[in-house]
Amino acid sequence: MRVNAIKLGLPEKKLYVAMRKFSRIGGGTVEDRRNPWFQLIQFHGKKTVDRNLK
């Protein structure tokens, strides 16, 4: 999926910055980190930017 986002014109660095920002801001409190939607989106984002996945 990362490759597809980059092919659409999203710079790779911006993708990484956005995922880091989401984790930092979205997981600000314990309640936020326990939120199932936050966990799901964060998991998907980590898998999206993982270069080791084929």
Stockholm file with secondary structure:
# STOCKHOLM 1.0

chainA/1-54         MRVNAIKLGLPEKKLYVAMRKFSRIGGGTVEDRRNPWFQLIQFHGKKTVDRNLK
#=GR chainA/1-54 SS CHHHHHHTTCCHHHHHHHHHHHHHHHTSSHHHHHCHHHHHHHHHHHHHHCTTCC
#=GC SS_cons        CHHHHHHTTCCHHHHHHHHHHHHHHHTSSHHHHHCHHHHHHHHHHHHHHCTTCC
//
